[in-house]
Amino acid sequence: QVQLAESGGGLVQPGESLRLSCAVSGSMAGIIVMTWYRQAPGKERDLVATMTAANDIRYANSVKGRFTISRDNAGNTVYLQMNNLKPEDTAVYYCNFRDSGSADYWGQGTQVTVSS
């Protein structure tokens, strides 16, 4: 059973940076896609960045050039480096893993607030 736990959220000013972490417990075998989503109040959950097991990476247009998804060498932690944060980046950020059987695993979310 895969369990995910996000951390690293907080309150920052526009232009500042944060790094979110998604720690994985359980077997990573069969995990094929790792994705960061975000959900702002009153809005749908949107894809932010995604990485396949083969390291194919894609970003939402709104974060290209500012956010970077990565993982540690052991593959136990997935990161989202967020630079030049904007107020519109304010949301709850979730990590999601999908395995080869299309099962989805979600973390509990971490709040990111960008405000002056």
Secondary structure, DSSP 8 states (H G I E B T S, - for coil): --EEEEE--EEE-TT--EEEEEEEES--TTEEEEEEEEE-TTS-EEEEEEEETT--EEE-GGGTTTEEEEE-TTSSEEEEEE-S--GGG-EEEEEEEEETT--EEE---EEEEE--
